[in-house]
Amino acid sequence: MSDESEVGIVLANAPRLERAFGRELAVVITLASLYFSRRAMSAVSLTSTLLAMALVLQAWLKLRG
């Protein structure tokens, strides 16, 4: 599957994500999906990215509630 088609799939699903999760969380999910669809990741890079996303999500939930 080429990069263009993966990006197209992510962007085509963005409105569904917004309806399901709300605008803010849909933006985070879409950006993360676009980041992961653009290149292959090593195990170390994947781990650090997931850790950073978890910390951002935790901070966002704390500020929101």
JOMOKA-V353639 format. One line per field, one symbol per residue. ss: DSSP state (a for helix, b for strand, c for the rest). psi: psi as a letter, one per 20 degrees, with the letter a starting at -180 (. if undefined). burial: + if it has 9 or more other C-alpha atoms within 8 Angstrom, else -. A space follows every 10 residues. Layout:
ss->???
psi->???
burial->???
//
This chain:
ss->ccaaaaaaaa aaaaaaaaaa acaaaaaaaa aaaaaaaacc ccaaaaaaaa aaaaaaaaaa aaaac
psi->prhghggggg hhighhgghh irgghhgggg ggghghihqq qrggggghgh gghghggggg hghh.
burial->-----++--+ ---+--++-- ++--+++-++ --++-++--- -----+---- ---------- -----
//
